[in-house]
Amino acid sequence: MVLHSSCVLCLATLSLGLLVPWVGVGVGVRGQALQCVGRSDGCGCTMDDGSVIDVSSLGGSGGKPKFENVQGEDQYLYSVDPCQAFTQGTCQDAAVCQVSADKSAFYQAGDASSASWSYDGTNAVVFYESDTDTIRQSFVTYICDREADPPTLRALGETDPGSATYYFEVRSKCGCLNGCGGGNTADEGLSPGSILLIVVFVLVFVYLAGGMVFKRTQRQATGAEMVPNIEIWRAVPGLVWAGCGFTFGKLRGGPKKGYDEV
């Protein structure tokens, strides 16, 4: 029997319609950008999937910043501490401090208490602000690098002169999800969509296997007759065929078929 092209298209569309939602559930959930909720101490954040960014081990000690007087790309020096507030010159309780090349002037570019975390789908970013004299803002991006031991700081500095906005990049394993603490990494475990797919396939298997065993042992069925609800499954192709024919007939404006007026 040769299938009409319109019905072949209908069957293909029906198959895709059944398949795509499941693929979307299994893949789309994982693809959504994670949301990052900052910790109260400013030393990390927790994602909505339970994974964490924890930079508490990168904090300095003795009131000194973890990264001190790092040469910036704008000719200034910068001191940055990912977790502990520090004091340097006139910078007090700072997370970021800009230092003149001769170390005679200090400008607070971020209060430790102002830490605000976000996640762009690849890297965690911390925003700091200070208004000790001029409002200054700093963005510290944590780049996941499991080989960066010890961690490194790149001070891009004030990339737009006069903007009072400063940019930094920290490379460390602590920039990775659960790199320095937390539970399963984002690449481990199963997404909700994957779990749902597994459950569906298990239920289908149990339905088929259980039904076939029951019909074989209780009703002595053999061959195709062992399939549960075989009468329904045999009727499905005909119903789909009739539905496709009716649908395309209506779309083409053809005469009604298969229905009698009452």
Backbone bond lengths (Angstrom), bond angles and torsions (degrees), N, CA, C in turn:
res aa  C-N    CA-C-N  psi(-1)  N-CA   C-N-CA  omega(-1)  CA-C   N-CA-C  phi
1 M - - - 1.475 - - 1.526 108.80 -
2 V 1.327 118.21 131.80 1.457 123.20 179.60 1.518 109.02 -96.50
3 L 1.313 116.02 126.06 1.458 120.35 -178.90 1.516 110.84 -78.59
4 H 1.297 116.15 139.89 1.459 121.57 174.17 1.520 108.32 -65.03
5 S 1.338 117.81 139.28 1.469 121.47 -175.87 1.513 112.42 -58.25
6 S 1.335 117.06 -36.42 1.463 119.53 -179.07 1.511 111.37 -65.86
7 C 1.330 116.79 -36.27 1.463 119.73 -179.79 1.522 110.94 -75.19
8 V 1.354 115.96 -33.75 1.466 118.33 174.14 1.514 109.98 -60.20
9 L 1.346 115.86 -44.03 1.462 120.65 177.68 1.518 110.73 -61.11
10 C 1.315 116.33 -40.29 1.463 120.91 -179.60 1.516 110.83 -63.35
11 L 1.351 115.69 -44.81 1.464 119.67 179.77 1.520 111.17 -63.81
12 A 1.342 116.72 -40.99 1.464 120.15 178.84 1.516 110.92 -63.76
13 T 1.337 115.44 -42.46 1.465 119.72 179.08 1.517 111.40 -63.31
14 L 1.349 115.18 -40.80 1.463 119.48 178.79 1.513 110.70 -62.61
15 S 1.339 117.18 -42.07 1.463 120.82 179.85 1.511 111.25 -63.44
16 L 1.339 116.22 -45.13 1.460 119.59 178.75 1.515 111.18 -64.40
17 G 1.327 116.05 -38.11 1.460 119.94 179.61 1.508 112.34 -62.28
18 L 1.343 115.86 -33.17 1.463 119.19 177.96 1.517 111.66 -78.87
19 L 1.344 116.90 -32.62 1.456 120.56 -174.90 1.512 113.67 -81.98
20 V 1.331 117.67 -44.54 1.462 121.48 -173.00 1.522 113.89 -57.29
21 P 1.358 119.62 -44.37 1.464 118.08 179.58 1.513 113.05 -58.24
22 W 1.349 116.85 -37.76 1.465 118.62 179.95 1.519 110.91 -69.27
23 V 1.343 116.50 -40.12 1.462 118.97 176.94 1.515 110.03 -63.06
24 G 1.334 116.76 -40.12 1.464 120.79 178.95 1.506 111.69 -62.28
25 V 1.341 116.22 -39.03 1.467 119.27 178.63 1.507 110.49 -66.05
26 G 1.351 116.17 -43.00 1.455 119.58 -175.53 1.504 113.59 -72.08
27 V 1.357 116.80 -32.93 1.458 120.20 -175.22 1.515 112.18 -103.58
28 G 1.315 117.23 -40.76 1.464 121.19 -174.36 1.503 113.20 -61.75
29 V 1.334 117.73 -37.83 1.461 119.96 -178.87 1.513 110.63 -61.17
30 R 1.357 116.19 -41.58 1.448 119.81 -179.39 1.506 111.07 -68.94
31 G 1.357 116.66 -30.66 1.452 119.90 -175.43 1.508 114.34 -77.74
32 Q 1.307 118.74 -14.01 1.444 120.75 -178.53 1.526 110.21 -66.88
33 A 1.332 117.02 141.47 1.452 121.28 178.76 1.516 110.11 -66.53
34 L 1.326 115.35 135.27 1.455 120.52 179.40 1.520 110.11 -76.89
35 Q 1.309 115.71 148.40 1.455 121.87 175.37 1.521 108.56 -100.23
36 C 1.321 115.86 140.35 1.463 121.43 -174.26 1.526 110.02 -115.71
37 V 1.321 116.54 121.06 1.463 121.49 178.68 1.528 108.47 -106.04
38 G 1.334 116.30 117.65 1.452 121.35 -176.12 1.517 113.80 -66.64
39 R 1.321 115.64 147.48 1.458 121.43 175.95 1.515 109.87 -76.27
40 S 1.322 115.36 157.62 1.465 119.79 -177.71 1.521 112.28 -65.98
41 D 1.350 117.41 -26.61 1.462 119.63 -179.76 1.520 112.58 -88.10
42 G 1.342 117.44 -1.05 1.459 120.97 177.65 1.509 114.72 76.58
43 C 1.338 117.47 7.41 1.467 121.18 -173.36 1.523 113.84 -101.36
44 G 1.312 117.36 21.51 1.454 119.60 179.22 1.509 111.01 159.03
45 C 1.319 115.04 -174.35 1.459 120.16 179.06 1.517 110.12 -151.72
46 T 1.319 115.20 161.33 1.462 122.37 179.05 1.521 109.05 -115.42
47 M 1.342 116.57 129.52 1.457 121.84 178.93 1.526 109.79 -79.60
48 D 1.325 115.37 162.46 1.459 118.60 -179.95 1.520 112.91 -73.18
49 D 1.349 118.36 -5.62 1.460 120.22 174.39 1.522 111.56 -100.16
50 G 1.352 116.09 6.17 1.455 120.87 177.04 1.513 114.81 95.74
51 S 1.322 118.79 -14.39 1.459 120.78 177.68 1.524 109.48 -74.09
52 V 1.325 116.25 160.90 1.464 119.87 -174.16 1.522 112.05 -134.41
53 I 1.313 114.36 155.68 1.464 123.56 165.39 1.518 104.82 -112.61
54 D 1.317 116.72 120.96 1.464 121.35 -176.04 1.529 108.81 -129.09
55 V 1.336 116.48 110.96 1.467 120.67 -179.15 1.523 111.50 -110.70
56 S 1.332 116.77 18.26 1.464 119.60 -177.69 1.524 111.98 -61.41
57 S 1.337 116.92 -30.12 1.466 119.50 -179.85 1.522 112.07 -74.22
58 L 1.331 117.47 -8.87 1.465 121.07 179.31 1.520 112.42 -92.46
59 G 1.318 116.78 0.83 1.456 119.82 -179.82 1.517 112.19 -69.67
60 G 1.331 116.02 146.87 1.455 120.54 177.70 1.516 111.17 -74.89
61 S 1.306 116.03 -174.29 1.465 120.64 -179.78 1.518 109.66 -141.58
62 G 1.320 115.68 157.97 1.463 120.31 178.17 1.509 113.55 66.10
63 G 1.336 116.95 23.73 1.462 119.88 179.11 1.508 113.81 79.67
64 K 1.348 117.33 2.70 1.461 120.59 179.32 1.526 110.23 -101.16
65 P 1.323 116.67 147.09 1.468 119.53 -178.47 1.522 111.98 -72.25
66 K 1.317 115.55 153.39 1.466 121.18 177.32 1.523 110.35 -61.22
67 F 1.320 116.34 -45.33 1.464 121.82 178.25 1.528 107.29 -112.31
68 E 1.306 116.99 113.64 1.465 120.67 -173.70 1.521 111.11 -118.15
69 N 1.335 115.26 129.69 1.468 122.47 176.20 1.536 112.65 52.19
70 V 1.320 114.97 48.98 1.469 120.38 176.64 1.527 108.71 -80.38
71 Q 1.317 116.12 131.67 1.462 120.10 -178.47 1.523 110.59 -65.35
72 G 1.336 115.58 124.55 1.454 120.24 178.80 1.511 111.59 -89.57
73 E 1.304 116.04 165.15 1.461 120.89 179.56 1.521 112.20 -81.67
74 D 1.345 116.28 1.53 1.464 120.93 176.96 1.531 111.48 -113.45
75 Q 1.325 116.28 18.93 1.465 124.18 175.98 1.526 113.89 78.98
76 Y 1.312 118.56 -1.20 1.463 120.97 173.74 1.522 109.14 -94.07
77 L 1.315 115.45 164.25 1.456 121.75 171.93 1.528 107.65 -100.61
78 Y 1.320 115.92 152.04 1.463 119.51 -179.73 1.525 110.66 -137.29
79 S 1.320 113.90 140.65 1.458 120.71 173.36 1.524 107.28 -117.39
80 V 1.326 115.44 132.70 1.467 121.04 -176.82 1.521 109.24 -138.08
81 D 1.318 115.93 137.50 1.465 120.33 172.73 1.527 108.96 -128.46
82 P 1.328 117.68 122.70 1.463 120.89 -176.82 1.520 115.33 -68.48
83 C 1.352 116.98 -19.30 1.464 116.87 -172.74 1.525 115.04 -137.25
84 Q 1.330 117.42 -36.60 1.457 120.18 -174.53 1.530 111.70 -103.44
85 A 1.323 116.06 136.25 1.471 120.25 173.45 1.523 108.69 -67.96
86 F 1.319 116.97 143.11 1.464 119.95 -178.91 1.525 110.23 -136.56
87 T 1.311 114.43 165.90 1.465 122.21 177.28 1.518 108.69 -121.72
88 Q 1.332 115.97 130.83 1.461 121.60 177.93 1.516 108.05 -149.50
89 G 1.314 116.85 115.12 1.454 120.11 -176.02 1.515 110.13 59.13
90 T 1.336 116.51 -125.58 1.465 120.47 179.05 1.534 112.84 -88.20
91 C 1.306 117.65 -1.25 1.470 121.21 175.95 1.527 108.78 -79.35
92 Q 1.310 116.32 122.35 1.465 121.86 -177.31 1.528 110.25 -123.30
93 D 1.346 116.43 135.01 1.472 121.23 -179.08 1.525 110.26 49.12
94 A 1.302 114.86 46.60 1.464 121.15 -173.75 1.521 112.33 -97.48
95 A 1.329 114.52 155.37 1.459 122.08 168.61 1.523 109.08 -106.39
96 V 1.348 115.29 -29.76 1.461 122.13 179.25 1.519 108.85 -137.05
97 C 1.328 116.09 133.26 1.466 120.80 178.81 1.527 108.72 -135.23
98 Q 1.330 115.51 128.52 1.462 121.44 176.59 1.525 108.18 -94.32
99 V 1.335 115.32 132.85 1.463 120.61 -175.41 1.526 109.09 -124.73
100 S 1.317 116.42 135.09 1.463 120.09 178.28 1.526 109.66 -66.58
101 A 1.324 115.65 158.37 1.461 120.69 -175.47 1.521 112.63 -58.19
102 D 1.344 117.12 -33.58 1.467 119.86 179.80 1.526 112.21 -91.34
103 K 1.338 116.33 5.04 1.469 123.67 177.17 1.523 112.92 61.75
104 S 1.331 115.21 30.22 1.462 118.91 179.20 1.529 112.22 -100.34
105 A 1.324 117.27 -15.86 1.471 121.00 -178.26 1.528 109.82 -131.50
106 F 1.340 113.96 142.58 1.469 120.57 -177.64 1.533 109.00 -130.78
107 Y 1.311 116.06 134.56 1.461 120.74 -178.93 1.534 108.89 -129.53
108 Q 1.309 114.89 121.25 1.457 119.18 -178.48 1.524 109.61 -74.49
109 A 1.332 115.60 118.90 1.468 120.93 -176.04 1.523 112.33 -108.45
110 G 1.332 116.83 9.47 1.463 119.33 178.20 1.512 111.43 175.45
111 D 1.339 116.57 122.62 1.466 120.56 175.73 1.526 109.01 -79.92
112 A 1.326 116.28 138.26 1.461 119.96 179.30 1.524 111.54 -59.35
113 S 1.317 116.44 -33.76 1.469 120.80 -176.92 1.527 113.38 -74.37
114 S 1.331 117.60 -8.82 1.472 120.51 -175.87 1.524 112.98 -95.95
115 A 1.330 117.65 6.86 1.466 121.29 -175.30 1.525 112.14 -54.83
116 S 1.330 115.55 128.72 1.467 121.76 177.75 1.528 108.07 -133.54
117 W 1.339 116.43 118.26 1.459 121.67 -173.30 1.529 112.24 -95.31
118 S 1.327 114.61 149.05 1.461 121.27 172.75 1.523 107.93 -149.75
119 Y 1.338 115.79 168.69 1.472 120.76 -179.61 1.522 108.26 -139.93
120 D 1.335 116.05 126.06 1.466 119.73 -174.80 1.524 113.41 -95.83
121 G 1.324 116.47 11.62 1.454 120.72 -178.08 1.508 112.45 97.68
122 T 1.330 116.67 -16.59 1.462 121.75 178.19 1.519 111.49 -127.70
123 N 1.317 116.27 -46.05 1.462 121.44 -176.32 1.520 112.12 -128.66
124 A 1.321 114.81 151.20 1.462 120.63 172.18 1.522 108.10 -86.66
125 V 1.321 116.43 139.62 1.463 121.91 -178.94 1.522 108.52 -128.67
126 V 1.339 115.79 133.60 1.460 120.61 178.07 1.521 108.99 -113.67
127 F 1.305 115.15 131.67 1.463 122.03 179.36 1.522 108.78 -105.23
128 Y 1.333 115.97 131.77 1.467 122.22 175.69 1.524 108.81 -124.96
129 E 1.319 115.34 153.81 1.462 120.49 178.28 1.518 109.82 -143.29
130 S 1.322 115.50 150.19 1.465 121.44 176.68 1.523 108.37 -148.74
131 D 1.330 116.15 142.10 1.469 119.92 178.05 1.522 110.72 -131.17
132 T 1.331 115.75 41.16 1.465 119.96 -179.09 1.526 111.92 -61.73
133 D 1.320 117.57 -39.39 1.468 120.94 173.91 1.528 109.20 -134.89
134 T 1.314 115.25 -55.36 1.464 122.52 173.41 1.524 107.69 -116.88
135 I 1.315 117.05 143.78 1.466 118.64 177.94 1.526 108.82 -68.09
136 R 1.319 114.88 117.85 1.461 121.36 178.83 1.529 108.77 -120.08
137 Q 1.322 115.16 144.20 1.459 120.84 -179.32 1.521 109.92 -129.78
138 S 1.322 114.97 144.25 1.464 120.35 179.71 1.523 110.20 -132.63
139 F 1.326 115.16 143.32 1.463 122.07 176.16 1.527 108.40 -122.49
140 V 1.316 116.00 119.67 1.462 121.63 178.88 1.530 107.82 -110.25
141 T 1.325 116.08 115.60 1.464 121.46 179.81 1.520 109.48 -99.53
142 Y 1.331 115.81 128.80 1.464 120.87 178.50 1.523 109.14 -98.04
143 I 1.327 115.55 116.65 1.456 121.82 -178.61 1.522 109.11 -99.88
144 C 1.315 115.70 126.34 1.464 120.76 -179.68 1.528 110.01 -68.10
145 D 1.318 116.11 114.65 1.465 121.89 178.44 1.525 107.68 -146.15
146 R 1.317 116.43 98.44 1.464 120.91 -175.83 1.525 112.69 -71.53
147 E 1.320 116.90 -11.85 1.464 120.56 179.07 1.527 112.21 -94.51
148 A 1.323 117.32 -7.92 1.470 121.03 -177.38 1.526 109.73 -80.40
149 D 1.298 116.67 88.62 1.462 122.26 179.70 1.528 108.54 -138.34
150 P 1.329 118.18 107.34 1.459 127.01 6.91 1.535 111.76 -76.52
151 P 1.330 116.25 165.46 1.469 120.14 178.67 1.523 111.20 -64.91
152 T 1.316 116.08 154.68 1.463 120.63 -179.02 1.524 110.50 -124.03
153 L 1.324 115.00 153.46 1.463 121.61 177.49 1.520 109.31 -118.63
154 R 1.313 116.00 128.72 1.457 121.43 171.01 1.514 107.05 -107.58
155 A 1.335 116.13 119.96 1.460 121.31 -178.63 1.524 108.97 -99.77
156 L 1.330 115.88 97.36 1.459 119.18 176.95 1.519 110.31 -72.38
157 G 1.324 115.43 -25.95 1.452 121.13 176.72 1.515 113.46 72.84
158 E 1.320 115.57 -149.49 1.462 122.37 -177.99 1.528 108.23 -85.19
159 T 1.322 116.56 89.59 1.467 120.54 -175.25 1.520 112.65 -67.79
160 D 1.322 116.53 -25.81 1.466 121.75 176.04 1.529 107.24 -114.41
161 P 1.338 118.14 98.03 1.466 121.10 -175.03 1.522 112.88 -51.47
162 G 1.331 115.58 131.93 1.449 121.30 179.01 1.515 114.37 88.80
163 S 1.336 117.48 -4.36 1.470 120.57 -177.33 1.521 112.82 -81.91
164 A 1.331 116.57 -17.43 1.467 121.64 -176.17 1.531 111.16 56.98
165 T 1.337 115.97 31.34 1.459 122.36 176.46 1.522 107.80 -124.01
166 Y 1.328 115.87 130.99 1.459 121.13 -171.02 1.529 110.10 -124.47
167 Y 1.324 115.01 146.83 1.462 120.38 -176.24 1.526 110.85 -127.15
168 F 1.333 113.77 141.72 1.461 120.49 -178.12 1.526 109.52 -142.03
169 E 1.336 115.19 153.51 1.463 121.25 175.50 1.522 108.89 -130.25
170 V 1.318 115.49 126.82 1.463 121.36 176.66 1.522 107.83 -110.93
171 R 1.322 115.96 123.49 1.463 120.63 176.13 1.522 108.91 -101.44
172 S 1.326 114.76 123.77 1.461 119.62 -177.32 1.519 109.56 -167.76
173 K 1.322 116.19 157.32 1.467 119.29 173.11 1.522 110.20 -67.30
174 C 1.336 116.02 -20.61 1.466 119.63 177.96 1.524 111.50 -70.85
175 G 1.330 117.20 -12.69 1.451 120.64 175.38 1.519 112.40 -82.04
176 C 1.337 116.81 -6.04 1.463 121.64 177.91 1.525 109.44 -88.79
177 L 1.322 116.36 150.63 1.457 119.93 175.46 1.521 108.94 -60.03
178 N 1.323 116.04 122.93 1.459 123.62 -178.21 1.528 112.48 60.24
179 G 1.330 116.88 21.07 1.457 120.29 -179.81 1.509 113.51 -67.26
180 C 1.328 116.71 -30.67 1.466 121.13 179.30 1.529 110.11 -129.71
181 G 1.309 116.62 42.09 1.464 120.27 178.93 1.500 111.04 136.93
182 G 1.318 116.30 164.03 1.456 121.70 179.00 1.501 111.77 104.41
183 G 1.316 116.13 -175.48 1.457 121.90 -175.08 1.505 111.70 -92.73
184 N 1.323 116.32 -130.87 1.457 121.17 -178.28 1.514 110.45 -65.84
185 T 1.318 116.82 143.11 1.453 120.49 176.86 1.505 109.51 -71.92
186 A 1.328 116.23 165.31 1.464 119.85 -177.38 1.519 111.62 -65.13
187 D 1.365 116.56 -22.33 1.453 119.40 -178.80 1.518 112.03 -89.04
188 E 1.338 117.46 -5.07 1.437 121.43 179.46 1.514 109.22 -102.36
189 G 1.343 114.65 162.00 1.450 118.16 177.66 1.518 110.90 78.43
190 L 1.311 115.36 -177.55 1.456 121.53 -175.94 1.514 110.55 -118.04
191 S 1.312 114.86 144.62 1.457 119.90 175.63 1.526 108.88 -74.95
192 P 1.346 117.91 159.99 1.468 120.32 177.27 1.522 112.44 -55.79
193 G 1.335 117.10 -38.19 1.457 120.01 178.71 1.516 112.60 -63.90
194 S 1.348 116.36 -40.29 1.463 120.28 178.61 1.518 110.91 -64.40
195 I 1.333 115.77 -41.63 1.466 120.05 178.53 1.523 110.29 -61.92
196 L 1.335 116.51 -42.42 1.464 120.51 179.78 1.523 111.14 -62.49
197 L 1.339 117.00 -41.92 1.460 120.31 178.24 1.521 111.24 -61.95
198 I 1.336 116.33 -42.69 1.462 120.22 179.08 1.521 110.51 -61.07
199 V 1.337 115.89 -44.47 1.468 120.16 179.57 1.525 110.59 -60.29
200 V 1.346 116.87 -43.84 1.466 120.61 -179.38 1.526 110.87 -61.49
201 F 1.342 116.71 -47.03 1.460 119.65 -179.10 1.526 111.93 -64.95
202 V 1.331 116.64 -36.96 1.466 119.90 177.54 1.521 110.30 -64.04
203 L 1.339 116.47 -43.73 1.466 120.02 179.62 1.528 111.17 -63.42
204 V 1.339 117.10 -40.88 1.464 120.44 178.06 1.523 110.31 -62.80
205 F 1.338 116.05 -42.94 1.466 119.99 179.65 1.522 111.18 -63.07
206 V 1.333 116.36 -45.36 1.463 120.35 179.59 1.524 110.33 -62.38
207 Y 1.340 116.29 -41.22 1.465 121.06 179.23 1.526 110.85 -60.18
208 L 1.335 116.67 -48.24 1.456 120.25 -178.02 1.521 112.01 -70.01
209 A 1.347 115.81 -50.53 1.463 119.33 -176.87 1.526 111.51 -64.64
210 G 1.333 115.74 -46.81 1.459 119.40 -179.53 1.513 112.18 -63.07
211 G 1.346 116.02 -43.09 1.459 119.83 179.66 1.510 112.79 -64.57
212 M 1.331 116.71 -40.30 1.462 120.30 -179.81 1.518 111.64 -67.12
213 V 1.339 116.06 -41.19 1.469 119.25 177.87 1.524 110.36 -63.29
214 F 1.338 116.44 -43.23 1.464 120.27 -179.31 1.529 111.09 -61.84
215 K 1.340 117.21 -48.05 1.458 119.99 -176.97 1.528 111.49 -68.82
216 R 1.337 116.30 -30.09 1.462 119.32 178.62 1.523 111.15 -71.82
217 T 1.338 116.03 -45.13 1.468 119.95 -175.30 1.521 113.22 -82.45
218 Q 1.325 117.06 -34.53 1.459 119.95 -174.86 1.527 113.20 -95.26
219 R 1.329 117.04 -28.10 1.463 119.57 -176.41 1.529 112.64 -122.07
220 Q 1.332 115.76 4.38 1.462 121.71 177.83 1.532 111.93 54.57
221 A 1.325 116.89 33.78 1.461 120.94 178.40 1.521 110.05 -72.36
222 T 1.311 117.11 152.55 1.462 121.85 177.53 1.523 109.56 -135.52
223 G 1.333 115.42 160.74 1.453 120.72 176.52 1.516 112.89 58.89
224 A 1.327 115.55 -139.67 1.462 120.76 -177.41 1.514 112.47 -64.44
225 E 1.344 116.56 -21.96 1.460 119.64 -179.29 1.523 112.27 -67.16
226 M 1.345 117.23 -12.85 1.465 120.70 178.76 1.527 111.80 -76.51
227 V 1.317 117.71 -18.50 1.468 120.68 -178.60 1.525 109.50 -66.76
228 P 1.334 118.10 130.18 1.468 120.71 -179.73 1.528 111.18 -59.97
229 N 1.322 116.67 138.78 1.468 121.99 177.62 1.522 112.24 52.41
230 I 1.334 115.62 43.62 1.460 120.32 -175.20 1.523 112.16 -59.24
231 E 1.342 116.63 -32.32 1.458 119.45 -179.31 1.528 111.18 -62.53
232 I 1.334 115.29 -40.16 1.467 119.41 179.57 1.518 110.72 -66.10
233 W 1.345 117.06 -46.03 1.463 120.51 -177.57 1.525 111.27 -65.31
234 R 1.348 116.33 -33.43 1.462 118.65 177.72 1.525 111.49 -67.51
235 A 1.318 115.38 -29.58 1.462 119.04 -177.93 1.523 113.02 -81.48
236 V 1.343 117.27 -19.69 1.467 120.83 -175.26 1.528 112.64 -58.36
237 P 1.353 120.96 -50.38 1.476 119.35 -179.23 1.523 112.70 -56.52
238 G 1.348 116.17 -42.09 1.459 118.80 179.48 1.507 112.50 -64.70
239 L 1.334 115.92 -39.31 1.460 119.58 178.84 1.525 111.05 -66.18
240 V 1.340 116.24 -41.43 1.467 120.15 178.36 1.524 110.03 -63.81
241 W 1.345 115.30 -43.22 1.470 120.16 179.30 1.524 110.85 -59.86
242 A 1.327 115.84 -47.34 1.459 120.01 -179.55 1.520 111.28 -64.23
243 G 1.330 116.08 -40.29 1.463 120.00 179.01 1.507 112.20 -64.51
244 C 1.357 116.46 -40.75 1.462 120.33 178.53 1.525 110.49 -64.13
245 G 1.340 114.91 -45.90 1.458 118.37 -179.77 1.510 112.30 -61.12
246 F 1.316 116.51 -42.56 1.463 120.66 179.75 1.523 110.79 -64.82
247 T 1.360 116.02 -44.52 1.469 120.70 -177.69 1.523 111.53 -62.97
248 F 1.339 116.93 -49.20 1.459 119.46 -178.39 1.522 111.25 -69.82
249 G 1.337 116.45 -29.45 1.455 118.81 175.27 1.513 111.64 -64.03
250 K 1.337 116.22 -40.91 1.465 120.27 177.95 1.525 110.95 -66.74
251 L 1.354 116.05 -39.13 1.464 119.60 -179.00 1.525 111.15 -65.99
252 R 1.323 115.83 -34.43 1.461 119.64 -178.72 1.524 112.06 -85.88
253 G 1.316 116.04 -6.47 1.453 119.11 178.73 1.507 113.80 75.45
254 G 1.343 117.76 20.47 1.454 121.93 -178.85 1.512 111.34 -76.17
255 P 1.315 117.03 175.27 1.467 121.46 179.85 1.513 111.23 -69.28
256 K 1.294 116.76 151.77 1.452 121.90 178.78 1.523 109.48 -67.99
257 K 1.327 115.45 139.78 1.453 120.19 178.28 1.517 109.13 -132.12
258 G 1.286 114.58 144.64 1.455 119.61 173.29 1.504 113.91 83.02
259 Y 1.329 118.78 4.70 1.460 120.96 -179.31 1.530 108.44 -133.23
260 D 1.309 117.05 134.28 1.458 122.45 178.69 1.509 109.97 -106.74
261 E 1.310 115.64 139.36 1.455 119.23 176.83 1.518 109.77 -72.18
262 V 1.320 115.88 141.15 1.465 121.45 -179.71 1.515 108.88 -87.51
